[in-house]
Amino acid sequence: MIARAAFSGGVLVLALFAEQPRPVPRDTLPKELPLAVPLGFESAPQAPADNEFSDARTALGRALFFDPILSGDRTVACATCHRPEHGMADNATRSRGIEGRLTKRNSPSLFNRGHAGPQMWDGAAESLEEQALMPLENPDEMALPIEDALARLRSDGAYSKHFQDAYGELSRESLARAIAQFVRRLQLGDSPVDRFRAGDVSGLTAQERTGMWLFESRAGCWRCHAGPNFSDERFHNTGVGVRDGLAEPGRAAISGEPLDRGRFKTASLRGLAQTAPYMHDGSLATLEDVVEFYSRGGNANGFLDPELKPFDASAEERAALVAFLKALSRP
């Protein structure tokens, strides 16, 4: 909330109001979302047996993703926090849900979530289907009970028919499956880094090649940012969010394991240039800030990942690392 003072009839009046969420963005994604394997990956995302891919299901999930019908006050949609112009993430430290309420964490990119394991920063959802409805029911995000969402969709003739055609019914399960199907189709690959690794030596500049060498050697980034998605899909304590030496609960709030305190999921590095600010709390504004954070070994706390170690790097080497990371975003 923001307070402003004004005088009315000689009396000081404090007006409290919340910053409102931005308008739902337009769907500027490519018209077709192919399931072809992008360069840099070994396979296409796999759908569960009860949610096999179909054009009708993907189109339904896509419509729902951009429709504020799924929020309590009809002002926000899934796309409010996962914006196409920002790499299916948000450029705010924390997004705003209905009535301007701040979300708990920074909104991560949704690209390549079909290639991922547990979903969300703390792994609270095991699948995209499980995660899909969490924002709807979250009071700080879309704040709409699922039964109310289903009632709205049943009263909409177009949606009722679309669900019947795609899933044979409109239910909590088919609503989750439709949104998850669309997200699973969002893929990002075929970067200059992928083309370089495939043999196109002209794909990277000399500076970017230096950055890749540092990434894969002395800087140690590869220890966590491994695989086609540049993420080990595991949870690590890097000290992000530590205050006075105390880490946030992080993964421990889900697993109940004390040693998971402060651990958050390793983010994919694909598309980074579009998804600032960075980390689960949005505390690092630029890629330069990210490189500096890791070069000093993160933030000290009692649960810091032992694999995280400081590394020496000159200004030129840090710039090369940033250039390499940006190359993962270029077409």
C-alpha positions as CSV (number, residue, x, y, z in Angstrom):
1,M,0.0,0.0,0.0
2,I,1.1,3.6,-0.7
3,A,0.1,6.5,1.6
4,R,-0.5,10.0,0.3
5,A,-1.4,13.0,2.4
6,A,-3.8,15.7,1.5
7,F,-5.7,18.6,3.3
8,S,-9.5,18.6,3.3
9,G,-11.3,21.2,5.3
10,G,-8.1,21.9,7.3
11,V,-7.9,18.2,8.2
12,L,-4.9,16.1,7.1
13,V,-6.3,13.1,5.3
14,L,-4.2,9.9,4.5
15,A,-5.3,8.1,1.4
16,L,-4.2,4.5,1.1
17,F,-4.3,2.8,-2.2
18,A,-2.6,-0.1,-3.9
19,E,-0.7,0.0,-7.2
20,Q,-2.9,-1.9,-9.7
21,P,-1.7,-4.8,-11.9
22,R,-0.8,-3.9,-15.5
23,P,-3.3,-4.8,-18.3
24,V,-3.3,-8.3,-19.5
25,P,-0.7,-8.4,-22.4
26,R,-1.6,-9.4,-25.9
27,D,-0.8,-12.9,-27.1
28,T,2.2,-12.1,-29.4
29,L,3.5,-15.7,-29.3
30,P,3.9,-17.5,-32.7
31,K,0.7,-18.7,-34.1
32,E,2.0,-22.2,-34.2
33,L,3.7,-23.9,-31.3
34,P,5.4,-26.9,-32.8
35,L,6.4,-30.0,-30.9
36,A,9.5,-30.4,-33.0
37,V,12.7,-31.0,-31.0
38,P,14.5,-27.6,-30.8
39,L,18.3,-27.6,-31.4
40,G,20.0,-28.2,-28.0
41,F,17.4,-30.7,-26.8
42,E,17.3,-34.5,-27.3
43,S,13.5,-34.9,-27.3
44,A,10.2,-33.0,-27.3
45,P,8.3,-32.6,-24.0
46,Q,6.4,-35.6,-23.0
47,A,2.7,-35.3,-22.1
48,P,1.1,-37.5,-19.5
49,A,-1.3,-40.3,-20.8
50,D,-4.4,-38.4,-19.6
51,N,-3.3,-35.2,-21.4
52,E,-1.9,-36.1,-24.7
53,F,-1.2,-33.3,-27.1
54,S,-3.9,-32.1,-29.5
55,D,-4.4,-28.8,-31.3
56,A,-7.8,-28.3,-29.7
57,R,-6.4,-28.8,-26.2
58,T,-3.5,-26.4,-26.8
59,A,-5.8,-23.7,-28.3
60,L,-8.1,-24.0,-25.2
61,G,-5.2,-23.7,-22.8
62,R,-3.9,-20.7,-24.7
63,A,-7.2,-18.9,-24.6
64,L,-7.5,-19.5,-20.9
65,F,-4.0,-18.3,-20.2
66,F,-4.7,-14.9,-21.6
67,D,-8.2,-14.5,-20.3
68,P,-8.9,-12.6,-17.1
69,I,-12.1,-14.6,-16.6
70,L,-10.1,-16.8,-14.3
71,S,-9.4,-14.1,-11.7
72,G,-11.7,-13.0,-8.9
73,D,-12.2,-9.4,-10.2
74,R,-11.5,-10.2,-13.8
75,T,-8.5,-8.0,-14.0
76,V,-5.6,-10.4,-14.2
77,A,-4.7,-13.6,-16.1
78,C,-1.9,-16.1,-16.1
79,A,-0.3,-13.9,-18.7
80,T,-0.2,-10.9,-16.3
81,C,2.8,-12.5,-14.5
82,H,4.1,-14.5,-17.5
83,R,4.3,-11.9,-20.3
84,P,5.4,-12.8,-23.9
85,E,7.4,-9.5,-24.1
86,H,9.5,-10.6,-21.1
87,G,10.2,-14.2,-22.1
88,M,7.1,-15.5,-20.4
89,A,8.3,-14.0,-17.1
90,D,7.8,-10.5,-15.7
91,N,10.1,-7.5,-15.5
92,A,8.9,-6.7,-11.9
93,T,10.6,-7.9,-8.8
94,R,7.3,-9.3,-7.8
95,S,4.2,-9.2,-9.9
96,R,0.8,-7.8,-8.8
97,G,-2.3,-9.9,-8.6
98,I,-5.9,-8.8,-8.1
99,E,-6.3,-5.4,-6.3
100,G,-2.6,-4.8,-6.7
101,R,-1.6,-7.5,-4.2
102,L,2.1,-8.5,-4.4
103,T,2.9,-12.1,-5.3
104,K,5.3,-14.0,-3.0
105,R,8.1,-14.4,-5.4
106,N,9.5,-13.3,-8.7
107,S,7.7,-14.8,-11.7
108,P,10.0,-17.3,-13.5
109,S,9.9,-17.9,-17.3
110,L,7.5,-20.6,-18.5
111,F,9.6,-21.6,-21.5
112,N,10.7,-25.3,-21.5
113,R,8.7,-26.2,-18.3
114,G,7.7,-29.3,-20.2
115,H,11.4,-30.4,-20.0
116,A,11.5,-29.7,-16.3
117,G,10.9,-31.8,-13.1
118,P,9.1,-30.3,-10.1
119,Q,7.6,-26.9,-10.8
120,M,7.9,-23.6,-9.0
121,W,10.8,-22.1,-7.1
122,D,10.4,-24.4,-4.1
123,G,9.1,-27.4,-6.0
124,A,5.6,-27.2,-4.5
125,A,4.1,-28.8,-7.6
126,E,5.3,-32.1,-9.1
127,S,3.7,-31.5,-12.5
128,L,2.4,-28.7,-14.7
129,E,-1.1,-30.1,-14.2
130,E,-0.7,-29.8,-10.4
131,Q,0.8,-26.3,-10.7
132,A,-1.7,-24.9,-13.2
133,L,-4.5,-24.1,-10.7
134,M,-2.4,-22.9,-7.9
135,P,-2.4,-19.2,-9.1
136,L,-6.1,-19.2,-9.4
137,E,-6.7,-20.2,-5.8
138,N,-3.9,-18.1,-4.4
139,P,-5.4,-15.0,-2.6
140,D,-2.5,-12.8,-3.7
141,E,-2.7,-13.8,-7.4
142,M,-6.0,-14.6,-9.0
143,A,-8.1,-15.3,-5.9
144,L,-10.8,-17.3,-7.6
145,P,-12.1,-20.6,-6.0
146,I,-12.0,-23.3,-8.6
147,E,-15.7,-24.0,-8.3
148,D,-16.4,-20.4,-9.1
149,A,-14.1,-20.6,-12.1
150,L,-15.9,-23.6,-13.4
151,A,-19.3,-21.9,-13.0
152,R,-18.0,-18.9,-15.0
153,L,-16.8,-21.2,-17.8
154,R,-20.0,-23.3,-17.8
155,S,-22.0,-20.1,-18.3
156,D,-19.9,-19.2,-21.3
157,G,-21.2,-21.1,-24.3
158,A,-17.9,-20.9,-26.3
159,Y,-15.8,-22.3,-23.5
160,S,-18.3,-25.0,-22.7
161,K,-18.2,-26.2,-26.3
162,H,-14.4,-25.9,-26.4
163,F,-14.0,-28.1,-23.3
164,Q,-16.4,-30.6,-24.6
165,D,-14.5,-30.9,-27.9
166,A,-11.1,-31.0,-26.3
167,Y,-11.7,-33.1,-23.2
168,G,-15.2,-34.4,-23.2
169,E,-16.1,-32.5,-20.0
170,L,-15.5,-29.3,-18.1
171,S,-14.0,-30.1,-14.7
172,R,-11.3,-29.2,-12.3
173,E,-9.1,-31.8,-14.0
174,S,-9.7,-30.7,-17.5
175,L,-9.2,-27.0,-16.6
176,A,-5.8,-27.9,-15.1
177,R,-4.9,-30.1,-18.1
178,A,-5.8,-27.4,-20.7
179,I,-3.5,-24.8,-19.1
180,A,-0.7,-27.3,-18.5
181,Q,-1.0,-28.4,-22.1
182,F,-0.4,-24.9,-23.4
183,V,2.5,-24.3,-21.1
184,R,4.1,-27.6,-22.1
185,R,4.1,-26.4,-25.7
186,L,6.3,-23.4,-24.9
187,Q,9.8,-24.3,-26.0
188,L,12.9,-22.2,-26.5
189,G,16.2,-23.5,-28.0
190,D,18.2,-23.1,-31.2
191,S,20.4,-20.4,-29.8
192,P,23.9,-19.4,-31.1
193,V,25.3,-21.6,-28.3
194,D,23.4,-24.6,-29.5
195,R,24.6,-24.0,-33.1
196,F,28.2,-23.6,-31.9
197,R,28.0,-26.9,-30.0
198,A,26.5,-28.5,-33.1
199,G,29.5,-27.5,-35.2
200,D,28.8,-24.0,-36.4
201,V,32.0,-22.3,-35.1
202,S,30.9,-19.0,-36.4
203,G,27.9,-19.0,-34.1
204,L,29.6,-17.3,-31.2
205,T,31.9,-14.3,-31.0
206,A,35.4,-14.5,-29.5
207,Q,34.1,-12.9,-26.3
208,E,31.1,-15.3,-26.1
209,R,33.5,-18.3,-26.5
210,T,35.6,-16.9,-23.7
211,G,32.5,-16.7,-21.6
212,M,31.5,-20.3,-22.4
213,W,35.0,-21.5,-21.5
214,L,34.7,-19.8,-18.1
215,F,31.2,-21.1,-17.6
216,E,32.4,-24.7,-18.3
217,S,35.6,-24.4,-16.3
218,R,36.9,-22.0,-13.6
219,A,33.6,-20.3,-12.9
220,G,32.0,-23.6,-12.1
221,C,28.5,-22.6,-13.5
222,W,28.1,-26.0,-15.1
223,R,27.8,-27.7,-11.7
224,C,24.2,-26.5,-11.4
225,H,23.4,-25.2,-14.8
226,A,23.7,-28.4,-16.7
227,G,21.8,-30.2,-19.4
228,P,19.7,-29.0,-22.4
229,N,17.8,-26.5,-20.2
230,F,21.0,-25.3,-18.4
231,S,19.4,-26.4,-15.1
232,D,20.0,-29.5,-13.1
233,E,16.3,-29.2,-12.0
234,R,17.5,-29.5,-8.4
235,F,17.4,-27.2,-5.3
236,H,20.4,-25.3,-4.0
237,N,21.1,-22.7,-1.3
238,T,23.1,-19.9,-2.8
239,G,22.4,-17.4,-0.1
240,V,19.8,-15.5,-2.1
241,G,17.3,-13.9,0.3
242,V,19.5,-14.4,3.4
243,R,19.0,-11.7,6.0
244,D,21.4,-11.3,8.9
245,G,22.8,-14.8,8.1
246,L,19.3,-16.4,8.2
247,A,18.0,-18.1,5.1
248,E,14.4,-18.3,4.0
249,P,12.6,-21.7,4.4
250,G,12.6,-22.3,0.7
251,R,12.4,-26.0,-0.2
252,A,12.3,-26.9,3.5
253,A,8.7,-25.5,3.7
254,I,7.7,-28.2,1.2
255,S,9.9,-31.1,2.1
256,G,10.0,-30.6,5.8
257,E,13.8,-31.3,5.7
258,P,15.8,-28.9,7.8
259,L,18.8,-29.2,5.4
260,D,16.6,-27.9,2.6
261,R,16.4,-24.5,4.2
262,G,17.2,-21.7,1.8
263,R,17.2,-24.1,-1.2
264,F,15.5,-22.9,-4.4
265,K,15.3,-24.5,-7.8
266,T,18.0,-23.9,-10.3
267,A,16.6,-21.6,-12.9
268,S,17.0,-22.3,-16.6
269,L,19.5,-19.9,-18.3
270,R,17.7,-19.9,-21.6
271,G,16.1,-16.6,-22.6
272,L,17.8,-14.7,-19.7
273,A,18.1,-11.4,-21.6
274,Q,14.4,-11.0,-21.6
275,T,13.6,-12.1,-18.0
276,A,15.3,-9.6,-15.6
277,P,15.2,-9.1,-12.7
278,Y,16.7,-12.4,-11.5
279,M,16.5,-14.9,-8.6
280,H,13.4,-16.1,-6.7
281,D,13.1,-12.7,-5.0
282,G,14.1,-10.6,-8.0
283,S,16.9,-9.1,-6.0
284,L,19.5,-9.0,-8.8
285,A,18.6,-6.4,-11.5
286,T,21.1,-7.3,-14.2
287,L,23.2,-10.2,-15.5
288,E,26.2,-8.3,-14.4
289,D,24.8,-8.4,-10.9
290,V,24.3,-12.1,-11.2
291,V,27.9,-12.7,-12.3
292,E,29.2,-10.6,-9.4
293,F,27.0,-12.4,-6.9
294,Y,28.4,-15.8,-7.9
295,S,32.0,-14.7,-8.3
296,R,32.0,-13.8,-4.6
297,G,30.4,-17.1,-3.7
298,G,26.9,-16.1,-2.9
299,N,25.7,-15.0,0.6
300,A,27.1,-16.8,3.6
301,N,24.6,-18.8,5.8
302,G,24.6,-22.1,7.7
303,F,23.1,-24.0,4.8
304,L,25.1,-22.6,1.8
305,D,25.6,-25.2,-0.9
306,P,29.2,-26.6,-0.6
307,E,29.5,-26.6,-4.4
308,L,29.2,-22.8,-4.5
309,K,32.7,-21.4,-4.4
310,P,34.1,-17.9,-5.2
311,F,36.1,-17.5,-8.4
312,D,38.5,-14.8,-9.5
313,A,37.6,-13.1,-12.7
314,S,38.8,-9.9,-14.3
315,A,36.4,-7.2,-15.6
316,E,36.9,-8.6,-19.1
317,E,36.2,-12.1,-18.0
318,R,33.0,-11.1,-16.2
319,A,31.9,-9.2,-19.3
320,A,32.6,-12.4,-21.4
321,L,30.4,-14.5,-19.0
322,V,27.6,-12.0,-19.4
323,A,28.0,-12.1,-23.2
324,F,27.8,-15.9,-23.2
325,L,24.6,-15.8,-21.1
326,K,23.0,-13.3,-23.5
327,A,23.9,-15.5,-26.4
328,L,21.5,-18.1,-24.9
329,S,18.7,-15.6,-25.7
330,R,19.6,-14.7,-29.2
331,P,17.7,-16.4,-32.1
